[in-house]
Amino acid sequence: MQKDMHFYGTYAVARIAGFAPGEALTVATASQYVDDSTLADPVSLNGQAYLLPVVSSHGMFELIKNSNAIDQWHVWLPFHFLPGNKGNDAERRLICLWGEPDNLVAEAVLNLALNERDQDHGLHLLGVVSHVLQDTYAHYGFCGIASDRNRIDERTLKVLNRGSLDAWFKGVHQTFVGRFTGSVASETRLGHASVATFPDLPYLKWSFQYEAAPGLDLGYGLDERDNPESYYRACTRLHALFRAYRDGLPSIGESDGHVPFESGTEAAIRSTLNTIEDDKEKRCGLWRERIADGSFFVPLAQDKEVVYNTASWQYQFLEGNAGAALTHAYRFNQAARRYLDAVLTDVLPGANLLMI
């Protein structure tokens, strides 16, 4: 997923779930900032100590960084391709799957966020976990380490959107670009590089064939995708997480782990997801419009001005700052560190995916 979902979609769902505008803004910014936290250099805290930033993302074409096997375990696998733990061998069990209630790895990280709500970094951690959860509904079927299981036959990559001439044209163009960029990026064998940005476009319906089928029986397909439907499912799952957080629950608790929206809100979200627009910023603009006009919830003045702004989230903001520990930058890093440590020392070992 991209900024339209990780920030604006997250903000909308948080407000629908009952968060105040400022709280929703913190959660949504933390969610998107997972994709933007790329600084690796130590940061001096007023000349008295150092902070080691948690790197939670790299660019698709940063081949040197992405080829580092240990780095894949610290960046791509925990933050973007959370393992689904299904299958009969370790590599297959690393394949990312929907963050449904039967996905015990996903349940563990959701419970982590719920049980740290009283920490100073509680909302920031909720945002980090929101990002991870959303990505399971986009990146499923691929894994966060370099693996031949991530390879597809680029000749089989197809856009299935039907309807308008505009949809057909964009589908043809997207297929051409996807096959070209995918064939280049797939050399990393990492994540969904072989299908380019296809998983990250909310409106896209598409299909492909793996070079080596994952062989997982899940109840939902891996090689024919309906992004609008899986993205909507991500929204109802996120809604359940946010409601549980607001209600002080230790786990989500609903029978199927999803909280539906009222019919008008559901229609507005589905319409937003189905709008065919390749330009990410235009998709962000559509979310902003519908947040402001009351399509999702009754907006307050702050909602009508909501925008992604990371000025106080960047680690450079901490340099020479006597109040560093009170900043979003510091608390985001606390949250990202807590999340990463928990995944590598508790969650994955608990699933017998990692030995420590």
Secondary structure, 3 states (H helix, E strand, C coil): CCHHHHHHHHHHHHHHCCCCHHHHHHHHHHHHHCCCCCCCCCEEECCCEEECCCCCCCCCCCHHHHCCHHHHHHCHHHHCCCECCCCCCHHHHCEECCCCCCCHHHHHHHHHHHHCCCCCCHHHHHHHHHHHHHHHHHHCCCECCCCHHHCECHHHCEECCCCCHHHHHHHHHHHHHHHHHHHHHHHHCCCCHHHCCHHHCCCCEEECCECCCCCCCCCCCCCEEEHHHHHHHHHHHHHHHHHHHHCCCCCCCCCCCCCCCCHHHHHHHHHHHHCCCCCHHHHHHHHHHHHHCCCCCCCCCCHHHCCCCCCCCCHHHHCCCCCHHHCHHHHHHHHHHHHHHHHHHHHHHHCCCCCC
